[in-house]
Amino acid sequence: MDEKHEYLKVPEVAGVLRIARSRAYELVGSGEIPSIRIGRSVRVNRRELDAWLEGQRQTKIEHG
């Protein structure tokens, strides 16, 4: 499947982020990670997940 149209299940998101499945479900459930619901299934668009990750990047603050 084309990566820009790839939709991941929440456990797959946990694998990509290397976090616990329960934490991935928390982030998706709270809306912090954008997702869509298809029937009873929740999916995360891979491109949106990548954009979310970029938004989480922290810049180093130098103290001088």
mmCIF file of the N, C-alpha and C atoms, coordinates in Angstrom:
data_MODEL
# 
_entry.id   MODEL 
# 
loop_
_atom_site.group_PDB 
_atom_site.id 
_atom_site.type_symbol 
_atom_site.label_atom_id 
_atom_site.label_alt_id 
_atom_site.label_comp_id 
_atom_site.label_asym_id 
_atom_site.label_entity_id 
_atom_site.label_seq_id 
_atom_site.pdbx_PDB_ins_code 
_atom_site.Cartn_x 
_atom_site.Cartn_y 
_atom_site.Cartn_z 
_atom_site.occupancy 
_atom_site.B_iso_or_equiv 
_atom_site.pdbx_formal_charge 
_atom_site.auth_seq_id 
_atom_site.auth_comp_id 
_atom_site.auth_asym_id 
_atom_site.auth_atom_id 
_atom_site.pdbx_PDB_model_num 
ATOM 1   N N  . MET A 1 1  ? 0.843   -1.187 0.000  1.00 0.00 ? 1  MET A N  1 
ATOM 2   C CA . MET A 1 1  ? 0.000   0.000  0.000  1.00 0.00 ? 1  MET A CA 1 
ATOM 3   C C  . MET A 1 1  ? 0.882   1.242  0.000  1.00 0.00 ? 1  MET A C  1 
ATOM 4   N N  . ASP A 1 2  ? 0.461   2.258  -0.718 1.00 0.00 ? 2  ASP A N  1 
ATOM 5   C CA . ASP A 1 2  ? 1.188   3.523  -0.785 1.00 0.00 ? 2  ASP A CA 1 
ATOM 6   C C  . ASP A 1 2  ? 1.256   4.131  0.611  1.00 0.00 ? 2  ASP A C  1 
ATOM 7   N N  . GLU A 1 3  ? 2.454   4.498  1.067  1.00 0.00 ? 3  GLU A N  1 
ATOM 8   C CA . GLU A 1 3  ? 2.635   4.975  2.439  1.00 0.00 ? 3  GLU A CA 1 
ATOM 9   C C  . GLU A 1 3  ? 1.774   6.188  2.760  1.00 0.00 ? 3  GLU A C  1 
ATOM 10  N N  . LYS A 1 4  ? 1.581   7.093  1.816  1.00 0.00 ? 4  LYS A N  1 
ATOM 11  C CA . LYS A 1 4  ? 0.806   8.295  2.124  1.00 0.00 ? 4  LYS A CA 1 
ATOM 12  C C  . LYS A 1 4  ? -0.665  7.994  2.338  1.00 0.00 ? 4  LYS A C  1 
ATOM 13  N N  . HIS A 1 5  ? -1.118  6.819  1.932  1.00 0.00 ? 5  HIS A N  1 
ATOM 14  C CA . HIS A 1 5  ? -2.508  6.432  2.140  1.00 0.00 ? 5  HIS A CA 1 
ATOM 15  C C  . HIS A 1 5  ? -2.621  5.284  3.132  1.00 0.00 ? 5  HIS A C  1 
ATOM 16  N N  . GLU A 1 6  ? -1.534  4.966  3.802  1.00 0.00 ? 6  GLU A N  1 
ATOM 17  C CA . GLU A 1 6  ? -1.533  3.846  4.727  1.00 0.00 ? 6  GLU A CA 1 
ATOM 18  C C  . GLU A 1 6  ? -2.213  4.233  6.039  1.00 0.00 ? 6  GLU A C  1 
ATOM 19  N N  . TYR A 1 7  ? -3.103  3.377  6.488  1.00 0.00 ? 7  TYR A N  1 
ATOM 20  C CA . TYR A 1 7  ? -3.772  3.571  7.771  1.00 0.00 ? 7  TYR A CA 1 
ATOM 21  C C  . TYR A 1 7  ? -3.330  2.468  8.713  1.00 0.00 ? 7  TYR A C  1 
ATOM 22  N N  . LEU A 1 8  ? -2.898  2.868  9.898  1.00 0.00 ? 8  LEU A N  1 
ATOM 23  C CA . LEU A 1 8  ? -2.364  1.933  10.875 1.00 0.00 ? 8  LEU A CA 1 
ATOM 24  C C  . LEU A 1 8  ? -3.377  1.664  11.971 1.00 0.00 ? 8  LEU A C  1 
ATOM 25  N N  . LYS A 1 9  ? -3.342  0.445  12.500 1.00 0.00 ? 9  LYS A N  1 
ATOM 26  C CA . LYS A 1 9  ? -4.105  0.117  13.694 1.00 0.00 ? 9  LYS A CA 1 
ATOM 27  C C  . LYS A 1 9  ? -3.329  0.671  14.882 1.00 0.00 ? 9  LYS A C  1 
ATOM 28  N N  . VAL A 1 10 ? -4.017  0.873  16.001 1.00 0.00 ? 10 VAL A N  1 
ATOM 29  C CA . VAL A 1 10 ? -3.365  1.459  17.167 1.00 0.00 ? 10 VAL A CA 1 
ATOM 30  C C  . VAL A 1 10 ? -2.169  0.622  17.638 1.00 0.00 ? 10 VAL A C  1 
ATOM 31  N N  . PRO A 1 11 ? -2.253  -0.712 17.685 1.00 0.00 ? 11 PRO A N  1 
ATOM 32  C CA . PRO A 1 11 ? -1.048  -1.462 18.068 1.00 0.00 ? 11 PRO A CA 1 
ATOM 33  C C  . PRO A 1 11 ? 0.127   -1.247 17.104 1.00 0.00 ? 11 PRO A C  1 
ATOM 34  N N  . GLU A 1 12 ? -0.166  -1.008 15.829 1.00 0.00 ? 12 GLU A N  1 
ATOM 35  C CA . GLU A 1 12 ? 0.903   -0.709 14.870 1.00 0.00 ? 12 GLU A CA 1 
ATOM 36  C C  . GLU A 1 12 ? 1.514   0.660  15.161 1.00 0.00 ? 12 GLU A C  1 
ATOM 37  N N  . VAL A 1 13 ? 0.681   1.612  15.563 1.00 0.00 ? 13 VAL A N  1 
ATOM 38  C CA . VAL A 1 13 ? 1.170   2.937  15.959 1.00 0.00 ? 13 VAL A CA 1 
ATOM 39  C C  . VAL A 1 13 ? 2.115   2.784  17.150 1.00 0.00 ? 13 VAL A C  1 
ATOM 40  N N  . ALA A 1 14 ? 1.720   1.962  18.110 1.00 0.00 ? 14 ALA A N  1 
ATOM 41  C CA . ALA A 1 14 ? 2.572   1.726  19.280 1.00 0.00 ? 14 ALA A CA 1 
ATOM 42  C C  . ALA A 1 14 ? 3.923   1.167  18.845 1.00 0.00 ? 14 ALA A C  1 
ATOM 43  N N  . GLY A 1 15 ? 3.920   0.271  17.873 1.00 0.00 ? 15 GLY A N  1 
ATOM 44  C CA . GLY A 1 15 ? 5.168   -0.290 17.375 1.00 0.00 ? 15 GLY A CA 1 
ATOM 45  C C  . GLY A 1 15 ? 6.042   0.744  16.698 1.00 0.00 ? 15 GLY A C  1 
ATOM 46  N N  . VAL A 1 16 ? 5.426   1.601  15.892 1.00 0.00 ? 16 VAL A N  1 
ATOM 47  C CA . VAL A 1 16 ? 6.174   2.652  15.202 1.00 0.00 ? 16 VAL A CA 1 
ATOM 48  C C  . VAL A 1 16 ? 6.807   3.605  16.221 1.00 0.00 ? 16 VAL A C  1 
ATOM 49  N N  . LEU A 1 17 ? 6.032   3.954  17.248 1.00 0.00 ? 17 LEU A N  1 
ATOM 50  C CA . LEU A 1 17 ? 6.514   4.910  18.246 1.00 0.00 ? 17 LEU A CA 1 
ATOM 51  C C  . LEU A 1 17 ? 7.358   4.257  19.337 1.00 0.00 ? 17 LEU A C  1 
ATOM 52  N N  . ARG A 1 18 ? 7.333   2.916  19.357 1.00 0.00 ? 18 ARG A N  1 
ATOM 53  C CA . ARG A 1 18 ? 8.038   2.154  20.401 1.00 0.00 ? 18 ARG A CA 1 
ATOM 54  C C  . ARG A 1 18 ? 7.564   2.549  21.788 1.00 0.00 ? 18 ARG A C  1 
ATOM 55  N N  . ILE A 1 19 ? 6.243   2.563  21.931 1.00 0.00 ? 19 ILE A N  1 
ATOM 56  C CA . ILE A 1 19 ? 5.615   2.846  23.217 1.00 0.00 ? 19 ILE A CA 1 
ATOM 57  C C  . ILE A 1 19 ? 4.646   1.701  23.520 1.00 0.00 ? 19 ILE A C  1 
ATOM 58  N N  . ALA A 1 20 ? 4.161   1.652  24.746 1.00 0.00 ? 20 ALA A N  1 
ATOM 59  C CA . ALA A 1 20 ? 3.200   0.620  25.138 1.00 0.00 ? 20 ALA A CA 1 
ATOM 60  C C  . ALA A 1 20 ? 1.882   0.803  24.378 1.00 0.00 ? 20 ALA A C  1 
ATOM 61  N N  . ARG A 1 21 ? 1.239   -0.303 24.086 1.00 0.00 ? 21 ARG A N  1 
ATOM 62  C CA . ARG A 1 21 ? -0.061  -0.226 23.397 1.00 0.00 ? 21 ARG A CA 1 
ATOM 63  C C  . ARG A 1 21 ? -1.046  0.614  24.185 1.00 0.00 ? 21 ARG A C  1 
ATOM 64  N N  . SER A 1 22 ? -1.046  0.466  25.513 1.00 0.00 ? 22 SER A N  1 
ATOM 65  C CA . SER A 1 22 ? -1.990  1.231  26.337 1.00 0.00 ? 22 SER A CA 1 
ATOM 66  C C  . SER A 1 22 ? -1.754  2.733  26.185 1.00 0.00 ? 22 SER A C  1 
ATOM 67  N N  . ARG A 1 23 ? -0.489  3.140  26.090 1.00 0.00 ? 23 ARG A N  1 
ATOM 68  C CA . ARG A 1 23 ? -0.172  4.573  25.911 1.00 0.00 ? 23 ARG A CA 1 
ATOM 69  C C  . ARG A 1 23 ? -0.621  5.049  24.541 1.00 0.00 ? 23 ARG A C  1 
ATOM 70  N N  . ALA A 1 24 ? -0.451  4.220  23.522 1.00 0.00 ? 24 ALA A N  1 
ATOM 71  C CA . ALA A 1 24 ? -0.912  4.586  22.180 1.00 0.00 ? 24 ALA A CA 1 
ATOM 72  C C  . ALA A 1 24 ? -2.429  4.768  22.176 1.00 0.00 ? 24 ALA A C  1 
ATOM 73  N N  . TYR A 1 25 ? -3.145  3.863  22.853 1.00 0.00 ? 25 TYR A N  1 
ATOM 74  C CA . TYR A 1 25 ? -4.602  4.004  22.945 1.00 0.00 ? 25 TYR A CA 1 
ATOM 75  C C  . TYR A 1 25 ? -4.989  5.281  23.683 1.00 0.00 ? 25 TYR A C  1 
ATOM 76  N N  . GLU A 1 26 ? -4.234  5.655  24.724 1.00 0.00 ? 26 GLU A N  1 
ATOM 77  C CA . GLU A 1 26 ? -4.496  6.909  25.446 1.00 0.00 ? 26 GLU A CA 1 
ATOM 78  C C  . GLU A 1 26 ? -4.324  8.114  24.521 1.00 0.00 ? 26 GLU A C  1 
ATOM 79  N N  . LEU A 1 27 ? -3.227  8.142  23.774 1.00 0.00 ? 27 LEU A N  1 
ATOM 80  C CA . LEU A 1 27 ? -2.941  9.276  22.891 1.00 0.00 ? 27 LEU A CA 1 
ATOM 81  C C  . LEU A 1 27 ? -3.988  9.397  21.779 1.00 0.00 ? 27 LEU A C  1 
ATOM 82  N N  . VAL A 1 28 ? -4.401  8.265  21.243 1.00 0.00 ? 28 VAL A N  1 
ATOM 83  C CA . VAL A 1 28 ? -5.423  8.276  20.189 1.00 0.00 ? 28 VAL A CA 1 
ATOM 84  C C  . VAL A 1 28 ? -6.778  8.640  20.794 1.00 0.00 ? 28 VAL A C  1 
ATOM 85  N N  . GLY A 1 29 ? -7.102  8.040  21.939 1.00 0.00 ? 29 GLY A N  1 
ATOM 86  C CA . GLY A 1 29 ? -8.393  8.293  22.582 1.00 0.00 ? 29 GLY A CA 1 
ATOM 87  C C  . GLY A 1 29 ? -8.586  9.734  23.001 1.00 0.00 ? 29 GLY A C  1 
ATOM 88  N N  . SER A 1 30 ? -7.508  10.383 23.410 1.00 0.00 ? 30 SER A N  1 
ATOM 89  C CA . SER A 1 30 ? -7.593  11.788 23.836 1.00 0.00 ? 30 SER A CA 1 
ATOM 90  C C  . SER A 1 30 ? -7.624  12.747 22.655 1.00 0.00 ? 30 SER A C  1 
ATOM 91  N N  . GLY A 1 31 ? -7.332  12.220 21.467 1.00 0.00 ? 31 GLY A N  1 
ATOM 92  C CA . GLY A 1 31 ? -7.296  13.072 20.284 1.00 0.00 ? 31 GLY A CA 1 
ATOM 93  C C  . GLY A 1 31 ? -5.941  13.698 20.031 1.00 0.00 ? 31 GLY A C  1 
ATOM 94  N N  . GLU A 1 32 ? -4.979  13.409 20.892 1.00 0.00 ? 32 GLU A N  1 
ATOM 95  C CA . GLU A 1 32 ? -3.643  13.986 20.698 1.00 0.00 ? 32 GLU A CA 1 
ATOM 96  C C  . GLU A 1 32 ? -3.036  13.487 19.384 1.00 0.00 ? 32 GLU A C  1 
ATOM 97  N N  . ILE A 1 33 ? -3.172  12.192 19.126 1.00 0.00 ? 33 ILE A N  1 
ATOM 98  C CA . ILE A 1 33 ? -2.789  11.649 17.825 1.00 0.00 ? 33 ILE A CA 1 
ATOM 99  C C  . ILE A 1 33 ? -4.051  11.597 16.979 1.00 0.00 ? 33 ILE A C  1 
ATOM 100 N N  . PRO A 1 34 ? -4.051  12.248 15.811 1.00 0.00 ? 34 PRO A N  1 
ATOM 101 C CA . PRO A 1 34 ? -5.258  12.263 14.975 1.00 0.00 ? 34 PRO A CA 1 
ATOM 102 C C  . PRO A 1 34 ? -5.598  10.860 14.467 1.00 0.00 ? 34 PRO A C  1 
ATOM 103 N N  . SER A 1 35 ? -6.892  10.557 14.466 1.00 0.00 ? 35 SER A N  1 
ATOM 104 C CA . SER A 1 35 ? -7.330  9.234  14.028 1.00 0.00 ? 35 SER A CA 1 
ATOM 105 C C  . SER A 1 35 ? -8.715  9.338  13.398 1.00 0.00 ? 35 SER A C  1 
ATOM 106 N N  . ILE A 1 36 ? -9.106  8.259  12.759 1.00 0.00 ? 36 ILE A N  1 
ATOM 107 C CA . ILE A 1 36 ? -10.457 8.167  12.216 1.00 0.00 ? 36 ILE A CA 1 
ATOM 108 C C  . ILE A 1 36 ? -11.068 6.862  12.705 1.00 0.00 ? 36 ILE A C  1 
ATOM 109 N N  . ARG A 1 37 ? -12.378 6.841  12.766 1.00 0.00 ? 37 ARG A N  1 
ATOM 110 C CA . ARG A 1 37 ? -13.091 5.638  13.157 1.00 0.00 ? 37 ARG A CA 1 
ATOM 111 C C  . ARG A 1 37 ? -13.815 5.104  11.932 1.00 0.00 ? 37 ARG A C  1 
ATOM 112 N N  . ILE A 1 38 ? -13.600 3.832  11.670 1.00 0.00 ? 38 ILE A N  1 
ATOM 113 C CA . ILE A 1 38 ? -14.288 3.143  10.585 1.00 0.00 ? 38 ILE A CA 1 
ATOM 114 C C  . ILE A 1 38 ? -15.068 2.019  11.256 1.00 0.00 ? 38 ILE A C  1 
ATOM 115 N N  . GLY A 1 39 ? -16.356 2.226  11.429 1.00 0.00 ? 39 GLY A N  1 
ATOM 116 C CA . GLY A 1 39 ? -17.144 1.262  12.191 1.00 0.00 ? 39 GLY A CA 1 
ATOM 117 C C  . GLY A 1 39 ? -16.642 1.239  13.623 1.00 0.00 ? 39 GLY A C  1 
ATOM 118 N N  . ARG A 1 40 ? -16.217 0.077  14.080 1.00 0.00 ? 40 ARG A N  1 
ATOM 119 C CA . ARG A 1 40 ? -15.690 -0.043 15.435 1.00 0.00 ? 40 ARG A CA 1 
ATOM 120 C C  . ARG A 1 40 ? -14.173 0.009  15.470 1.00 0.00 ? 40 ARG A C  1 
ATOM 121 N N  . SER A 1 41 ? -13.542 0.158  14.322 1.00 0.00 ? 41 SER A N  1 
ATOM 122 C CA . SER A 1 41 ? -12.083 0.196  14.236 1.00 0.00 ? 41 SER A CA 1 
ATOM 123 C C  . SER A 1 41 ? -11.567 1.627  14.233 1.00 0.00 ? 41 SER A C  1 
ATOM 124 N N  . VAL A 1 42 ? -10.433 1.825  14.858 1.00 0.00 ? 42 VAL A N  1 
ATOM 125 C CA . VAL A 1 42 ? -9.768  3.128  14.869 1.00 0.00 ? 42 VAL A CA 1 
ATOM 126 C C  . VAL A 1 42 ? -8.502  3.000  14.039 1.00 0.00 ? 42 VAL A C  1 
ATOM 127 N N  . ARG A 1 43 ? -8.275  3.957  13.156 1.00 0.00 ? 43 ARG A N  1 
ATOM 128 C CA . ARG A 1 43 ? -7.091  3.940  12.300 1.00 0.00 ? 43 ARG A CA 1 
ATOM 129 C C  . ARG A 1 43 ? -6.402  5.296  12.352 1.00 0.00 ? 43 ARG A C  1 
ATOM 130 N N  . VAL A 1 44 ? -5.086  5.255  12.170 1.00 0.00 ? 44 VAL A N  1 
ATOM 131 C CA . VAL A 1 44 ? -4.272  6.466  12.154 1.00 0.00 ? 44 VAL A CA 1 
ATOM 132 C C  . VAL A 1 44 ? -3.577  6.528  10.803 1.00 0.00 ? 44 VAL A C  1 
ATOM 133 N N  . ASN A 1 45 ? -3.737  7.647  10.117 1.00 0.00 ? 45 ASN A N  1 
ATOM 134 C CA . ASN A 1 45 ? -3.076  7.841  8.832  1.00 0.00 ? 45 ASN A CA 1 
ATOM 135 C C  . ASN A 1 45 ? -1.582  8.010  9.077  1.00 0.00 ? 45 ASN A C  1 
ATOM 136 N N  . ARG A 1 46 ? -0.777  7.254  8.353  1.00 0.00 ? 46 ARG A N  1 
ATOM 137 C CA . ARG A 1 46 ? 0.675   7.287  8.571  1.00 0.00 ? 46 ARG A CA 1 
ATOM 138 C C  . ARG A 1 46 ? 1.245   8.684  8.331  1.00 0.00 ? 46 ARG A C  1 
ATOM 139 N N  . ARG A 1 47 ? 0.761   9.376  7.324  1.00 0.00 ? 47 ARG A N  1 
ATOM 140 C CA . ARG A 1 47 ? 1.259   10.723 7.020  1.00 0.00 ? 47 ARG A CA 1 
ATOM 141 C C  . ARG A 1 47 ? 0.915   11.688 8.157  1.00 0.00 ? 47 ARG A C  1 
ATOM 142 N N  . GLU A 1 48 ? -0.294  11.562 8.716  1.00 0.00 ? 48 GLU A N  1 
ATOM 143 C CA . GLU A 1 48 ? -0.675  12.419 9.843  1.00 0.00 ? 48 GLU A CA 1 
ATOM 144 C C  . GLU A 1 48 ? 0.124   12.078 11.094 1.00 0.00 ? 48 GLU A C  1 
ATOM 145 N N  . LEU A 1 49 ? 0.440   10.786 11.271 1.00 0.00 ? 49 LEU A N  1 
ATOM 146 C CA . LEU A 1 49 ? 1.264   10.394 12.406 1.00 0.00 ? 49 LEU A CA 1 
ATOM 147 C C  . LEU A 1 49 ? 2.659   11.003 12.283 1.00 0.00 ? 49 LEU A C  1 
ATOM 148 N N  . ASP A 1 50 ? 3.225   10.974 11.083 1.00 0.00 ? 50 ASP A N  1 
ATOM 149 C CA . ASP A 1 50 ? 4.542   11.579 10.857 1.00 0.00 ? 50 ASP A CA 1 
ATOM 150 C C  . ASP A 1 50 ? 4.505   13.080 11.135 1.00 0.00 ? 50 ASP A C  1 
ATOM 151 N N  . ALA A 1 51 ? 3.428   13.755 10.712 1.00 0.00 ? 51 ALA A N  1 
ATOM 152 C CA . ALA A 1 51 ? 3.292   15.191 10.962 1.00 0.00 ? 51 ALA A CA 1 
ATOM 153 C C  . ALA A 1 51 ? 3.169   15.455 12.458 1.00 0.00 ? 51 ALA A C  1 
ATOM 154 N N  . TRP A 1 52 ? 2.418   14.615 13.155 1.00 0.00 ? 52 TRP A N  1 
ATOM 155 C CA . TRP A 1 52 ? 2.277   14.762 14.608 1.00 0.00 ? 52 TRP A CA 1 
ATOM 156 C C  . TRP A 1 52 ? 3.635   14.611 15.284 1.00 0.00 ? 52 TRP A C  1 
ATOM 157 N N  . LEU A 1 53 ? 4.402   13.629 14.835 1.00 0.00 ? 53 LEU A N  1 
ATOM 158 C CA . LEU A 1 53 ? 5.735   13.420 15.405 1.00 0.00 ? 53 LEU A CA 1 
ATOM 159 C C  . LEU A 1 53 ? 6.619   14.647 15.217 1.00 0.00 ? 53 LEU A C  1 
ATOM 160 N N  . GLU A 1 54 ? 6.574   15.245 14.039 1.00 0.00 ? 54 GLU A N  1 
ATOM 161 C CA . GLU A 1 54 ? 7.364   16.459 13.787 1.00 0.00 ? 54 GLU A CA 1 
ATOM 162 C C  . GLU A 1 54 ? 6.950   17.576 14.738 1.00 0.00 ? 54 GLU A C  1 
ATOM 163 N N  . GLY A 1 55 ? 5.676   17.670 15.034 1.00 0.00 ? 55 GLY A N  1 
ATOM 164 C CA . GLY A 1 55 ? 5.180   18.685 15.963 1.00 0.00 ? 55 GLY A CA 1 
ATOM 165 C C  . GLY A 1 55 ? 5.616   18.443 17.396 1.00 0.00 ? 55 GLY A C  1 
ATOM 166 N N  . GLN A 1 56 ? 5.999   17.224 17.706 1.00 0.00 ? 56 GLN A N  1 
ATOM 167 C CA . GLN A 1 56 ? 6.443   16.880 19.059 1.00 0.00 ? 56 GLN A CA 1 
ATOM 168 C C  . GLN A 1 56 ? 7.915   17.166 19.272 1.00 0.00 ? 56 GLN A C  1 
ATOM 169 N N  . ARG A 1 57 ? 8.627   17.468 18.187 1.00 0.00 ? 57 ARG A N  1 
ATOM 170 C CA . ARG A 1 57 ? 10.070  17.707 18.280 1.00 0.00 ? 57 ARG A CA 1 
ATOM 171 C C  . ARG A 1 57 ? 10.330  18.896 19.215 1.00 0.00 ? 57 ARG A C  1 
ATOM 172 N N  . GLN A 1 58 ? 11.237  18.697 20.140 1.00 0.00 ? 58 GLN A N  1 
ATOM 173 C CA . GLN A 1 58 ? 11.594  19.758 21.086 1.00 0.00 ? 58 GLN A CA 1 
ATOM 174 C C  . GLN A 1 58 ? 12.916  20.358 20.686 1.00 0.00 ? 58 GLN A C  1 
ATOM 175 N N  . THR A 1 59 ? 12.985  21.667 20.747 1.00 0.00 ? 59 THR A N  1 
ATOM 176 C CA . THR A 1 59 ? 14.243  22.326 20.433 1.00 0.00 ? 59 THR A CA 1 
ATOM 177 C C  . THR A 1 59 ? 15.019  22.530 21.731 1.00 0.00 ? 59 THR A C  1 
ATOM 178 N N  . LYS A 1 60 ? 16.317  22.400 21.627 1.00 0.00 ? 60 LYS A N  1 
ATOM 179 C CA . LYS A 1 60 ? 17.177  22.550 22.793 1.00 0.00 ? 60 LYS A CA 1 
ATOM 180 C C  . LYS A 1 60 ? 17.278  24.033 23.155 1.00 0.00 ? 60 LYS A C  1 
ATOM 181 N N  . ILE A 1 61 ? 17.064  24.320 24.412 1.00 0.00 ? 61 ILE A N  1 
ATOM 182 C CA . ILE A 1 61 ? 17.181  25.699 24.900 1.00 0.00 ? 61 ILE A CA 1 
ATOM 183 C C  . ILE A 1 61 ? 18.532  25.838 25.591 1.00 0.00 ? 61 ILE A C  1 
ATOM 184 N N  . GLU A 1 62 ? 19.292  26.774 25.085 1.00 0.00 ? 62 GLU A N  1 
ATOM 185 C CA . GLU A 1 62 ? 20.623  26.984 25.650 1.00 0.00 ? 62 GLU A CA 1 
ATOM 186 C C  . GLU A 1 62 ? 20.541  28.037 26.749 1.00 0.00 ? 62 GLU A C  1 
ATOM 187 N N  . HIS A 1 63 ? 21.174  27.739 27.865 1.00 0.00 ? 63 HIS A N  1 
ATOM 188 C CA . HIS A 1 63 ? 21.243  28.697 28.963 1.00 0.00 ? 63 HIS A CA 1 
ATOM 189 C C  . HIS A 1 63 ? 22.623  29.344 28.943 1.00 0.00 ? 63 HIS A C  1 
ATOM 190 N N  . GLY A 1 64 ? 22.647  30.649 29.038 1.00 0.00 ? 64 GLY A N  1 
ATOM 191 C CA . GLY A 1 64 ? 23.960  31.284 28.969 1.00 0.00 ? 64 GLY A CA 1 
ATOM 192 C C  . GLY A 1 64 ? 24.196  32.326 29.921 1.00 0.00 ? 64 GLY A C  1 
# 
